[in-house]
Amino acid sequence: MARRQRRNHAGDFKARVALAALRSDKTLAEVAEHFEVHPHQVTEWKKQLLERAGEVFEGGRRKDEPPVDLKALHAKIGQLALENDFLEGALTKAGLLSAKR
């Protein structure tokens, strides 16, 4: 018997299979047969969906992302604004920048 070539499934396909398995109107074997995947794969995708379902509602923020330090960002913005003002004044006095800005 020839082996089936390995297939890579898209995320939306995996989600549809997992949701069909969660509906419980068919057995895992029936879901697997309908989508032409192995029943073990259906079980794995269903398990992954249940484990990660909460990530959908986190607003795009992942657990591994470090929190943003707003004080440091505001300090950097202030420093850059001060430097820009200083350089604009220096260039204007040197005649390299017009005073009408």
Protein Blocks (a to p, Z undefined) as FASTA:
>chain_A
ZZdddddddfklmmmmmmmmmnopacfklmmmmnopafklmmmmmmmmmmmmmmmmnnop
afklccddfklmmmmmmmmmmmmmmmmmmmmmnopacfbZZ
